[in-house]
Amino acid sequence: MKGGAERTTILHRSVRVTLAASAGFYSFVYGLHEPVLALYALFAPISLGLLSPIPGSGRQRAEVMLKALPVGLLLVTLGTLLAVKTWAAVLGMLVVGFSLAFAAIAGPRPAGAAPGLQLFYILACFPPYEPQTLWLRLAGLTFGVLVLVLCEVFLLPQPPGPTYRTTLADVLATAGDTIAGRSGLSPEALRQAGARLRLSGIPPVERPAGPGRADRGLAQAGSAARRLLEQLAHQTETGELRELVREGAGGEQPGGRADTASGSLLPLVASLCDRTAAALRAGRATPGPQRMDKAIDGFQRTRVRQVTGPADEVPPVPVLRRQAALLAIAESVRILEISVRVGLDGRRTPPIEPRELFWYTEATTPRLWARRIVGNMTLRSVQFQNAVRIAVALAAARFVAGSLDLTHGFWVLLAVLTLSRTTVGETWTAIRRAVTGNLVGAVAAGALLIGLERHTEAYAAILAPAMLIAFALGPLLGIAWAQGLFTLVVATAFAQIAPASWQLAEARIVDVVTGSAIGLLCAMLAWPAGARREVRRTVAGLLRECGPLIKGTVETLTAVPPGSVPAPATLPALHRLVLAESAYAQFRSEPVGSRPVRADWHAVLIAANHILLGAQWLPRFDLPATTLPPDTAERARAGARALAETTDRLAALCGGEPPGPRGTSPPPSEPAGPPLPALVDLDVWLRSLAAQLTRVEAALPDAVRRATDDTSATGPPGPVPGPGRHAS
């Protein structure tokens, strides 16, 4: 059952579309006696206002419609010219269908307008071939769209919702209050605050999903904010955040020594959160140098100076671990602040470290678009899969309708367009209900046409109320009601354009059944499982890229001499992460059905993000100045190899392949020497990764995890101790 706000939105939309469609149809049929003008003026508001899920407020929707108008005029022109031959119309449908469906990579607004634009080409590409009527078609389309735009702006306009910037600012303010000790939220409350940034809970029009710098920056800021809240929640659970806040306030450690390093960095982190939240609310980027870089560098120098000083002044290992946690929090805030600055400004910038993470800030706009297009031109992209599926289905429907010379053949393609889903099960459910609704609607329409015969004034009196009822009750009551009521609307409209009999209703049901059969066949042949299988493949590919990152990061930190091994490239993993996130987003939008979701794919994405960020900031801030002790370096490399084996085994499990044996963790050791910050930070990173990957494997279905029951079971990689690690 839809909520009150959603019902109001649907009712207001039905009023706007009905008024816009009626204005042109009645004027051109009874005023100018131009049926072609009337037909296009009728279907333009229905296509863009009703059948296109364009998100946003009234003004935002009107803006999208105005931008779509030139594209619609081009498509009507193309369809009119290609209607000369069936094969030409079919090829045009294949290209147009793929291009418009693939436009979803540009964000929710182009994706929302795509169905309406598809219908403009579909309506024009059917016989009769009458290029001399092109100007009438374009005029009718223009009139219908412009009237709809005026209705969107002035007639019961949809009010704007909360912006993504506002939500991000609120979440960031929560983080700042927590770091500064101004609030005592529980770990659950912190995680819930971060969950407010999940794109599934953000209005589509506000989602930063475009390929431009501003959208990429805000999307990256959202991910960084969620990661920051997760870090704070974890540190709250362990009690380390409470100690950090006390140290930031000038408190002393046991023994009378204060942690001056944490006490100087923590207030800067909290202050940066507050300033960034204020910039988001104001909508203006705060200019200035990247002061957090210098603060983190100073923090690391202070830590090194502390551990290399007199033995009685070396901080205990628990303090070093809290410092490592603070360093990770500071890096998250640094990335968040830079991302927000880019998202608010949107202009090209000089290189920002790490360059692989902020590559888009220095790229040109054409390169950003090319990167988005090329990145999705793969069979592993759900956007590409959806575009291929809908293009082939529409082209096949156009071929069948043209070859069989079906009356009102565009209804065949309309059925394909409105009933196709991303899984075969969901498609069959939609088709079954739609055909049932059409059967009932066809019977009612046939009775109406027989009873009223050719009394056009009666049809004229019925059409506007019928549209208002159909456009309101259809979305409220479901697809069966929508299809049945729409059958009555088209029958009433076409009876006024040309003489019609009960056979019009018969043609409608034949066309819908034909389109449904074609759509179902394509759904069975083209990725019938939707994103369920694709999310497994993309996650498996992502995990395979994570293993080399872990090993490469450790090799960089333990290289002899220091700095002789470059940091590992993260771009391949970043590309895999984008594909996995896209597949997961579609997977979560599909009905669960009879097969519940078992694996925690979101936990895999969080772990992959953690690996990527560690591979970027550890070599940047923790590269040792002197060579590490050989036994400690080998211990770290052994732990990295064990984690890499874990990611490979999880990749095999996710991909449905035979997994390898569990890795054996190296035994604990207690080498002598001071506890170097680089080793402590690396140890904290590897430990947290081990815990996350263990949770990921525990969340896999039992049937999958039993495949490794006969392997040697060991725990997650053990600690990677630095020299001088104290026994607890």
C-alpha distance (Angstrom), angle and dihedral (degrees) to the residues before:
residue distance angle dihedral
M1 . . .
K2 3.78 . .
G3 3.78 120.1 .
G4 3.77 125.4 -112.9
A5 3.81 95.0 -101.8
E6 3.80 91.9 50.2
R7 3.80 92.1 48.3
T8 3.79 90.2 51.5
T9 3.80 90.8 50.3
I10 3.82 91.6 51.2
L11 3.81 93.2 47.7
H12 3.80 93.0 48.7
R13 3.80 90.7 48.6
S14 3.80 91.6 51.1
V15 3.82 90.0 53.6
R16 3.81 92.5 50.4
V17 3.81 95.2 46.8
T18 3.80 93.2 44.3
L19 3.79 92.7 51.4
A20 3.82 93.6 45.8
A21 3.81 93.2 47.1
S22 3.80 93.6 45.1
A23 3.80 94.5 48.4
G24 3.78 94.4 62.3
F25 3.79 99.0 32.5
Y26 3.81 97.6 53.0
S27 3.81 93.3 40.0
F28 3.80 95.1 51.8
V29 3.83 98.2 38.3
Y30 3.79 98.9 45.4
G31 3.82 101.6 19.4
L32 3.81 105.1 41.3
H33 3.84 98.3 12.5
E34 3.81 90.6 -132.9
P35 3.83 109.4 140.9
V36 3.82 93.7 -177.7
L37 3.79 91.9 55.6
A38 3.80 89.5 45.9
L39 3.80 94.2 50.3
Y40 3.81 94.7 53.0
A41 3.80 93.4 40.5
L42 3.82 87.5 53.9
F43 3.80 98.8 47.5
A44 3.81 97.7 40.7
P45 3.85 94.4 70.7
I46 3.80 91.6 39.7
S47 3.82 91.9 51.0
L48 3.81 98.1 46.8
G49 3.79 99.6 26.7
L50 3.79 102.8 40.7
L51 3.81 111.7 15.0
S52 3.81 95.5 39.8
P53 3.83 114.1 72.8
I54 3.81 94.1 -146.4
P55 3.82 105.9 173.3
G56 3.76 129.8 -144.2
S57 3.77 142.1 52.7
G58 3.79 123.8 -40.7
R59 3.79 93.4 -91.0
Q60 3.79 92.6 45.1
R61 3.81 91.7 50.5
A62 3.81 90.6 47.0
E63 3.79 90.2 52.1
V64 3.82 91.4 52.8
M65 3.81 91.2 48.3
L66 3.80 92.6 51.4
K67 3.81 90.5 50.3
A68 3.82 90.0 47.7
L69 3.82 93.3 51.9
P70 3.85 96.9 79.6
V71 3.80 89.7 47.2
G72 3.81 89.6 49.6
L73 3.80 91.5 51.2
L74 3.80 90.0 51.2
L75 3.80 91.8 49.5
V76 3.81 93.1 49.2
T77 3.80 89.2 50.4
L78 3.79 91.5 48.8
G79 3.80 93.1 46.8
T80 3.81 92.4 48.3
L81 3.81 92.2 52.9
L82 3.82 95.7 43.2
A83 3.81 93.0 50.1
V84 3.81 87.1 84.0
K85 3.82 91.3 88.0
T86 3.80 132.9 19.9
W87 3.81 93.3 -132.3
A88 3.83 91.0 52.2
A89 3.80 91.9 49.6
V90 3.81 90.7 47.7
L91 3.80 93.6 51.6
G92 3.78 90.2 46.4
M93 3.79 90.3 50.0
L94 3.80 90.6 51.7
V95 3.81 92.9 52.8
V96 3.81 96.0 39.9
G97 3.80 92.8 44.2
F98 3.80 93.4 52.1
S99 3.80 95.3 42.4
L100 3.80 95.6 50.5
A101 3.81 94.6 42.8
F102 3.80 91.0 47.0
A103 3.82 88.7 52.3
A104 3.82 86.2 82.8
I105 3.82 86.4 87.6
A106 3.83 87.3 71.6
G107 3.80 92.9 64.4
P108 3.80 141.5 -87.3
R109 3.81 97.4 -58.6
P110 3.83 97.2 58.1
A111 3.80 88.5 41.0
G112 3.80 90.6 52.7
A113 3.82 93.7 50.9
A114 3.82 94.4 45.9
P115 3.87 98.3 86.8
G116 3.80 92.1 53.0
L117 3.79 91.8 48.4
Q118 3.80 89.7 49.2
L119 3.80 88.7 55.9
F120 3.81 92.3 52.8
Y121 3.80 90.3 60.5
I122 3.82 92.7 40.4
L123 3.79 93.4 52.9
A124 3.82 92.8 49.4
C125 3.82 100.4 42.5
F126 3.82 96.5 66.8
P127 3.81 125.2 89.8
P128 2.90 144.4 -64.6
Y129 3.79 92.2 81.7
E130 3.79 100.4 -140.9
P131 3.80 111.5 153.7
Q132 3.80 89.1 167.9
T133 3.83 88.6 70.5
L134 3.80 92.6 55.6
W135 3.79 94.2 103.6
L136 3.81 90.1 52.7
R137 3.78 91.0 51.7
L138 3.79 92.5 48.7
A139 3.80 92.0 46.9
G140 3.80 92.7 50.0
L141 3.79 91.9 47.5
T142 3.80 92.4 48.8
F143 3.79 92.8 48.2
G144 3.81 93.1 49.2
V145 3.81 94.5 48.2
L146 3.81 94.5 46.1
V147 3.81 93.0 49.5
L148 3.81 89.4 49.0
V149 3.82 90.2 50.4
L150 3.80 90.2 53.4
C151 3.81 90.7 48.9
E152 3.82 91.2 49.8
V153 3.79 90.9 53.8
F154 3.80 102.3 38.7
L155 3.83 109.3 19.3
L156 3.82 114.6 73.1
P157 3.83 90.8 -40.7
Q158 3.76 119.4 -155.9
P159 3.85 107.2 -108.1
P160 3.81 118.5 -126.2
G161 3.78 117.3 -98.7
P162 3.80 130.0 -142.8
T163 3.78 112.9 -59.2
Y164 3.77 125.3 -124.5
R165 3.81 89.3 -120.8
T166 3.81 91.4 57.6
T167 3.78 92.9 49.1
L168 3.80 91.2 47.1
A169 3.82 90.4 49.4
D170 3.81 91.6 52.1
V171 3.81 91.8 49.8
L172 3.78 91.5 47.4
A173 3.81 91.2 49.6
T174 3.81 88.2 53.7
A175 3.79 89.6 53.0
G176 3.80 92.1 48.6
D177 3.80 92.2 50.2
T178 3.81 90.5 49.3
I179 3.81 94.5 49.2
A180 3.80 91.9 46.8
G181 3.79 92.1 48.2
R182 3.79 93.4 -116.6
S183 3.81 92.9 125.8
G184 3.77 134.5 34.6
L185 3.80 102.0 -151.9
S186 3.78 118.9 168.4
P187 3.81 121.0 -116.2
E188 3.81 89.5 -105.8
A189 3.81 91.3 53.2
L190 3.81 91.3 49.3
R191 3.78 91.8 50.9
Q192 3.79 91.0 47.5
A193 3.80 89.4 52.0
G194 3.79 90.0 53.2
A195 3.81 91.2 46.5
R196 3.82 89.0 63.3
L197 3.81 86.4 76.9
R198 3.80 93.9 59.7
L199 3.79 105.9 122.7
S200 3.80 91.3 -132.8
G201 3.82 88.0 67.5
I202 3.82 95.6 45.2
P203 3.84 119.3 88.4
P204 3.83 106.7 -101.9
V205 3.79 94.2 -119.3
E206 3.82 90.8 56.0
R207 3.80 96.5 49.3
P208 3.82 111.9 112.9
A209 3.79 94.5 -132.3
G210 3.81 103.1 131.5
P211 3.82 126.1 109.0
G212 3.83 95.8 -118.3
R213 3.79 126.3 105.4
A214 3.82 94.6 -107.5
D215 3.80 94.3 53.6
R216 3.80 93.0 42.6
G217 3.80 90.6 50.0
L218 3.81 94.4 50.4
A219 3.81 91.5 45.0
Q220 3.79 90.1 51.8
A221 3.80 90.3 47.1
G222 3.80 89.8 53.1
S223 3.80 92.0 52.1
A224 3.81 90.9 47.1
A225 3.81 91.2 49.6
R226 3.80 92.6 51.4
R227 3.78 90.2 48.4
L228 3.82 90.3 49.1
L229 3.80 92.3 52.4
E230 3.81 90.0 48.3
Q231 3.81 89.9 51.8
L232 3.79 91.5 49.7
A233 3.81 91.1 47.8
H234 3.81 90.9 52.0
Q235 3.80 92.7 47.1
T236 3.80 89.1 49.0
E237 3.80 90.6 53.6
T238 3.80 92.5 51.1
G239 3.81 93.0 44.2
E240 3.81 91.9 -123.7
L241 3.80 93.3 115.3
R242 3.79 90.6 59.1
E243 3.81 89.7 53.6
L244 3.80 91.7 46.8
V245 3.80 91.5 52.1
R246 3.79 90.4 49.2
E247 3.81 90.4 50.0
G248 3.79 90.4 48.2
A249 3.80 88.6 54.4
G250 3.81 90.9 55.1
G251 3.78 98.9 -94.5
E252 3.77 121.5 156.5
Q253 3.79 130.5 -121.6
P254 3.79 122.0 -125.0
G255 3.76 106.7 -71.6
G256 3.80 94.1 39.2
R257 3.83 98.1 -82.6
A258 3.79 120.8 129.8
D259 3.80 122.6 -145.4
T260 3.80 96.5 -122.7
A261 3.82 93.1 176.4
S262 3.81 94.2 59.2
G263 3.79 91.6 37.8
S264 3.81 90.8 60.2
L265 3.82 99.0 42.0
L266 3.81 101.5 42.1
P267 3.84 96.7 64.4
L268 3.82 89.9 49.3
V269 3.80 90.6 53.3
A270 3.81 92.2 50.3
S271 3.81 91.7 45.9
L272 3.81 92.0 50.7
C273 3.81 90.1 52.4
D274 3.82 90.2 53.0
R275 3.81 94.0 47.4
T276 3.79 92.8 47.3
A277 3.81 91.7 49.7
A278 3.82 89.4 51.3
A279 3.82 90.7 50.3
L280 3.81 90.6 52.1
R281 3.80 92.1 52.1
A282 3.80 91.9 47.2
G283 3.80 91.9 45.8
R284 3.81 92.3 -134.2
A285 3.78 127.3 110.6
T286 3.79 115.8 -120.7
P287 3.82 109.0 -123.9
G288 3.74 121.0 -142.4
P289 3.81 143.9 93.5
Q290 3.77 122.9 -56.9
R291 3.79 95.4 -98.4
M292 3.80 93.7 172.1
D293 3.82 90.0 68.2
K294 3.79 90.9 59.0
A295 3.79 91.8 43.2
I296 3.80 92.3 53.3
D297 3.81 91.9 46.3
G298 3.80 89.7 51.2
F299 3.81 90.3 47.0
Q300 3.80 91.4 54.3
R301 3.81 93.2 46.7
T302 3.79 90.0 51.7
R303 3.81 91.2 50.7
V304 3.81 92.3 50.4
R305 3.79 90.8 47.3
Q306 3.80 90.7 51.1
V307 3.81 96.2 51.5
T308 3.82 93.6 44.6
G309 3.82 94.1 49.8
P310 3.80 128.5 84.1
A311 3.80 113.9 -32.3
D312 3.80 93.6 -119.0
E313 3.82 90.3 56.8
V314 3.82 97.1 50.9
P315 3.82 107.6 115.0
P316 3.79 115.4 -118.3
V317 3.81 118.6 -104.2
P318 3.85 94.1 -103.7
V319 3.81 89.2 58.3
L320 3.80 91.0 49.1
R321 3.78 89.8 50.8
R322 3.79 91.3 52.2
Q323 3.77 88.6 49.4
A324 3.81 89.3 52.2
A325 3.81 89.3 52.0
L326 3.80 90.5 49.0
L327 3.81 90.2 49.7
A328 3.83 90.1 54.8
I329 3.83 90.5 48.5
A330 3.80 91.3 48.7
E331 3.80 91.5 50.9
S332 3.81 90.8 50.7
V333 3.80 90.3 51.5
R334 3.81 90.8 46.8
I335 3.80 92.0 53.7
L336 3.79 90.4 44.0
E337 3.82 93.8 52.6
I338 3.82 93.1 48.1
S339 3.81 91.6 46.9
V340 3.80 91.6 51.1
R341 3.79 91.1 49.0
V342 3.81 90.4 52.6
G343 3.81 91.7 44.1
L344 3.80 93.0 52.9
D345 3.79 96.4 41.4
G346 3.80 101.1 35.3
R347 3.81 94.3 -168.8
R348 3.80 128.6 123.1
T349 3.79 114.5 -88.9
P350 3.81 137.6 -167.5
P351 3.82 115.0 -90.5
I352 3.81 113.5 -62.1
E353 3.78 122.0 -157.7
P354 2.94 125.4 -86.5
R355 3.81 86.4 38.7
E356 3.80 94.5 -169.7
L357 3.79 90.0 59.1
F358 3.81 95.2 43.9
W359 3.81 97.7 34.0
Y360 3.79 91.3 125.7
T361 3.81 93.4 62.0
E362 3.82 91.9 71.7
A363 3.83 97.5 35.5
T364 3.79 125.1 103.8
T365 3.79 119.9 -114.6
P366 3.85 93.8 -110.1
R367 3.79 89.4 52.6
L368 3.80 91.3 51.2
W369 3.81 90.9 52.2
A370 3.80 91.6 45.5
R371 3.80 90.2 50.0
R372 3.81 91.5 51.9
I373 3.81 93.3 46.9
V374 3.81 97.1 44.2
G375 3.79 91.6 43.6
N376 3.81 90.5 58.1
M377 3.82 96.3 41.2
T378 3.77 91.9 97.3
L379 3.78 135.3 97.7
R380 3.80 87.0 -120.1
S381 3.81 92.4 64.0
V382 3.80 114.7 95.1
Q383 3.81 89.0 -153.3
F384 3.80 89.6 57.5
Q385 3.79 91.3 45.4
N386 3.80 92.5 51.7
A387 3.81 91.7 48.0
V388 3.80 92.9 50.1
R389 3.81 92.1 46.1
I390 3.81 95.5 51.7
A391 3.83 94.2 40.1
V392 3.80 93.8 52.5
A393 3.81 92.0 44.7
L394 3.81 93.2 50.1
A395 3.80 92.9 45.4
A396 3.80 91.2 49.3
A397 3.79 90.8 48.3
R398 3.80 91.2 50.3
F399 3.82 90.5 50.2
V400 3.81 93.2 49.5
A401 3.80 93.6 45.0
G402 3.80 91.7 48.6
S403 3.79 96.3 42.7
L404 3.82 93.8 48.7
D405 3.81 91.9 39.5
L406 3.79 91.5 -131.5
T407 3.79 116.3 -166.9
H408 3.82 110.7 -110.3
G409 3.80 88.5 3.9
F410 3.78 93.0 177.8
W411 3.80 87.0 76.4
V412 3.80 86.8 68.2
L413 3.79 90.7 59.6
L414 3.79 92.1 41.2
A415 3.81 88.7 57.2
V416 3.81 91.1 50.0
L417 3.79 91.7 48.8
T418 3.80 97.4 47.4
L419 3.81 99.6 37.7
S420 3.82 102.5 42.1
R421 3.80 115.1 108.9
T422 3.79 134.2 -179.9
T423 3.83 95.3 -105.8
V424 3.79 130.4 46.9
G425 3.80 92.2 -128.4
E426 3.78 93.5 53.1
T427 3.82 90.7 44.8
W428 3.80 91.5 52.8
T429 3.79 91.6 49.0
A430 3.82 91.5 51.1
I431 3.81 92.6 45.9
R432 3.79 93.9 48.3
R433 3.78 92.2 53.1
A434 3.81 93.8 41.2
V435 3.81 93.9 52.0
T436 3.80 90.4 48.5
G437 3.79 90.9 51.1
N438 3.80 91.9 46.5
L439 3.79 92.4 51.0
V440 3.77 91.2 54.5
G441 3.80 91.5 42.3
A442 3.81 92.1 48.7
V443 3.79 91.7 52.6
A444 3.81 90.2 50.0
A445 3.82 92.1 45.2
G446 3.81 91.6 48.5
A447 3.77 91.0 51.5
L448 3.80 89.9 48.2
L449 3.80 93.2 50.8
I450 3.80 91.9 47.2
G451 3.79 92.9 47.3
L452 3.79 98.4 45.7
E453 3.80 96.1 33.3
R454 3.85 106.8 179.7
H455 3.79 100.7 -19.5
T456 3.80 95.8 130.8
E457 3.80 92.9 179.9
A458 3.81 88.5 63.4
Y459 3.79 91.7 51.0
A460 3.79 89.3 48.0
A461 3.79 90.6 54.2
I462 3.80 92.0 48.6
L463 3.82 101.1 44.0
A464 3.83 101.8 73.7
P465 3.84 95.8 45.7
A466 3.81 89.1 43.9
M467 3.80 91.4 53.8
L468 3.79 92.2 47.0
I469 3.81 91.9 51.2
A470 3.82 94.9 42.3
F471 3.80 95.1 46.9
A472 3.81 91.0 48.8
L473 3.80 104.2 38.5
G474 3.79 96.4 38.0
P475 3.83 96.5 65.8
L476 3.81 90.7 37.2
L477 3.81 98.4 50.5
G478 3.79 102.3 32.2
I479 3.77 143.3 -100.4
A480 3.81 96.5 -57.3
W481 3.80 91.5 58.1
A482 3.80 91.1 42.4
Q483 3.81 93.2 54.2
G484 3.79 94.8 43.1
L485 3.81 94.7 48.8
F486 3.80 92.1 43.5
T487 3.81 88.7 55.7
L488 3.79 88.4 58.0
V489 3.81 91.0 48.8
V490 3.82 95.7 51.7
A491 3.79 91.6 44.8
T492 3.79 91.1 52.0
A493 3.82 92.4 46.5
F494 3.82 97.3 46.8
A495 3.78 91.8 46.6
Q496 3.81 87.0 65.1
I497 3.82 95.4 47.6
A498 3.81 97.1 49.3
P499 3.81 136.8 -3.0
A500 3.81 108.8 -76.2
S501 3.79 137.2 -174.0
W502 3.77 135.8 -172.1
Q503 3.82 86.9 -77.5
L504 3.81 88.0 77.1
A505 3.81 88.8 68.4
E506 3.80 89.6 46.2
A507 3.81 90.6 52.6
R508 3.79 89.8 49.4
I509 3.81 94.1 55.6
V510 3.83 92.7 43.7
D511 3.80 90.7 51.9
V512 3.82 93.7 46.7
V513 3.81 92.3 49.0
T514 3.81 90.6 48.0
G515 3.78 92.5 49.3
S516 3.79 91.1 45.7
A517 3.80 91.9 52.7
I518 3.80 91.7 50.3
G519 3.79 92.3 46.8
L520 3.80 92.0 48.9
L521 3.81 92.1 48.5
C522 3.81 91.8 51.8
A523 3.80 90.3 46.5
M524 3.81 89.7 53.8
L525 3.80 93.6 49.4
A526 3.82 103.2 35.9
W527 3.81 113.8 61.9
P528 3.82 94.7 -44.6
A529 3.80 93.5 -176.7
G530 3.79 93.3 60.0
A531 3.80 114.0 -148.7
R532 3.82 95.1 -24.3
R533 3.78 93.9 92.9
E534 3.79 94.1 32.1
V535 3.79 93.6 55.9
R536 3.81 88.8 55.1
R537 3.81 91.9 51.1
T538 3.80 95.9 45.3
V539 3.78 93.0 45.9
A540 3.81 90.0 49.5
G541 3.82 90.2 51.2
L542 3.79 90.5 48.4
L543 3.79 92.7 51.8
R544 3.81 91.1 49.7
E545 3.80 88.8 57.1
C546 3.82 91.8 48.9
G547 3.82 96.6 63.0
P548 3.83 95.2 62.7
L549 3.81 89.5 46.2
I550 3.80 92.0 57.0
K551 3.80 93.0 47.5
G552 3.80 92.8 42.6
T553 3.79 92.4 51.8
V554 3.80 92.4 51.6
E555 3.83 91.1 46.1
T556 3.81 89.4 54.0
L557 3.80 92.9 51.9
T558 3.80 95.2 43.8
A559 3.82 98.7 40.8
V560 3.79 120.3 133.4
P561 2.97 112.0 -108.7
P562 3.83 97.9 24.7
G563 3.79 113.1 -104.3
S564 3.81 95.2 20.4
V565 3.84 92.7 112.8
P566 3.82 115.6 60.9
A567 3.77 121.7 -131.6
P568 3.82 113.3 -90.5
A569 3.81 118.6 -96.1
T570 3.79 111.5 -104.5
L571 3.82 100.0 -173.9
P572 3.85 95.3 92.4
A573 3.80 90.6 52.4
L574 3.80 91.4 44.9
H575 3.81 89.9 54.1
R576 3.80 90.9 49.4
L577 3.80 89.9 48.2
V578 3.82 91.7 54.7
L579 3.82 91.5 51.6
A580 3.80 91.9 46.2
E581 3.81 92.5 49.3
S582 3.81 90.8 49.1
A583 3.80 92.0 50.2
Y584 3.80 91.2 46.1
A585 3.81 91.5 50.0
Q586 3.81 91.3 55.0
F587 3.80 91.5 41.7
R588 3.80 90.9 56.7
S589 3.83 90.5 48.6
E590 3.81 92.7 57.1
P591 3.82 122.3 86.2
V592 3.79 114.0 -99.1
G593 3.80 93.7 -135.8
S594 3.77 119.0 175.9
R595 3.81 93.6 -29.3
P596 3.79 109.2 72.2
V597 3.77 122.1 -150.3
R598 3.80 108.1 -96.5
A599 3.79 108.7 165.3
D600 3.80 118.2 70.1
W601 3.82 98.1 -129.3
H602 3.79 91.4 168.6
A603 3.81 89.5 61.7
V604 3.81 88.7 54.4
L605 3.81 90.8 53.1
I606 3.81 91.0 50.0
A607 3.82 91.3 49.9
A608 3.81 91.1 48.6
N609 3.80 90.2 51.2
H610 3.80 89.2 51.5
I611 3.81 91.0 51.4
L612 3.79 92.7 48.0
L613 3.79 94.3 49.6
G614 3.79 93.2 46.8
A615 3.80 90.0 50.6
Q616 3.80 88.0 55.0
W617 3.80 105.5 40.7
L618 3.82 102.6 33.2
P619 3.84 94.1 64.0
R620 3.82 88.7 42.4
F621 3.82 99.2 52.3
D622 3.82 104.9 16.5
L623 3.79 105.4 45.8
P624 3.85 102.1 135.3
A625 3.78 119.5 -124.2
T626 3.81 92.6 -144.9
T627 3.78 133.4 38.6
L628 3.79 114.0 -85.2
P629 3.81 119.8 -123.4
P630 3.84 109.5 -84.6
D631 3.80 96.0 -125.0
T632 3.81 92.4 50.2
A633 3.81 92.4 46.7
E634 3.79 91.4 50.5
R635 3.79 89.8 47.9
A636 3.82 90.2 54.3
R637 3.81 91.8 47.8
A638 3.80 90.7 50.2
G639 3.80 90.7 52.1
A640 3.82 90.6 49.0
R641 3.82 90.9 50.5
A642 3.78 90.5 51.2
L643 3.80 91.2 51.4
A644 3.80 91.3 46.7
E645 3.80 89.2 53.0
T646 3.80 87.7 51.1
T647 3.81 92.6 53.1
D648 3.82 90.6 47.1
R649 3.79 90.9 50.1
L650 3.81 91.6 48.3
A651 3.82 89.6 47.8
A652 3.79 89.7 54.6
L653 3.80 91.5 47.9
C654 3.81 92.3 48.8
G655 3.79 91.9 46.3
G656 3.79 94.0 49.1
E657 3.83 94.0 -112.6
P658 3.82 128.5 132.3
P659 3.81 106.0 -85.8
G660 3.77 123.9 -132.3
P661 3.80 122.9 -119.6
R662 3.75 121.2 -76.3
G663 3.78 114.6 -91.4
T664 3.79 120.0 -111.8
S665 3.79 114.9 -121.9
P666 3.79 116.3 -130.8
P667 3.80 114.4 -109.0
P668 3.81 117.8 -100.0
S669 3.76 117.8 -96.7
E670 3.79 136.5 -172.6
P671 3.82 109.2 -145.4
A672 3.77 118.1 -178.7
G673 3.78 126.7 -113.2
P674 3.79 139.1 70.4
P675 3.83 119.0 -43.2
L676 3.81 100.2 -107.8
P677 3.85 115.4 -147.1
A678 3.82 91.9 -132.0
L679 3.80 90.8 58.8
V680 3.79 93.7 43.5
D681 3.82 91.3 50.9
L682 3.80 90.8 47.4
D683 3.80 90.4 47.8
V684 3.81 92.2 51.3
W685 3.83 90.8 48.9
L686 3.81 94.2 49.3
R687 3.81 93.0 44.7
S688 3.79 92.2 51.5
L689 3.81 90.8 47.7
A690 3.79 90.8 50.8
A691 3.81 90.8 51.7
Q692 3.81 92.9 47.8
L693 3.80 94.1 47.8
T694 3.80 89.9 48.0
R695 3.82 89.4 54.8
V696 3.81 90.2 47.7
E697 3.79 92.2 53.5
A698 3.79 91.6 45.0
A699 3.81 89.0 55.5
L700 3.81 93.6 54.7
P701 3.82 116.5 104.6
D702 3.80 114.5 -84.1
A703 3.79 92.1 -119.8
V704 3.80 89.9 58.5
R705 3.78 96.4 45.0
R706 3.81 91.9 49.0
A707 3.79 87.4 66.9
T708 3.80 87.8 76.7
D709 3.78 99.0 41.5
D710 3.81 91.4 104.6
T711 3.80 92.9 55.2
S712 3.76 124.7 92.7
A713 3.78 105.2 -82.8
T714 3.73 116.6 -142.2
G715 3.76 132.9 160.0
P716 3.75 125.7 -105.6
P717 3.79 118.1 -65.1
G718 3.75 108.9 -63.9
P719 3.78 125.3 -120.7
V720 3.78 119.1 -60.5
P721 3.77 98.3 -139.3
G722 3.75 123.4 -156.1
P723 3.73 122.3 -141.1
G724 3.75 112.6 -69.1
R725 3.78 96.8 22.6
H726 3.77 108.9 173.1
A727 3.75 121.1 -133.2
S728 3.76 113.0 -118.6
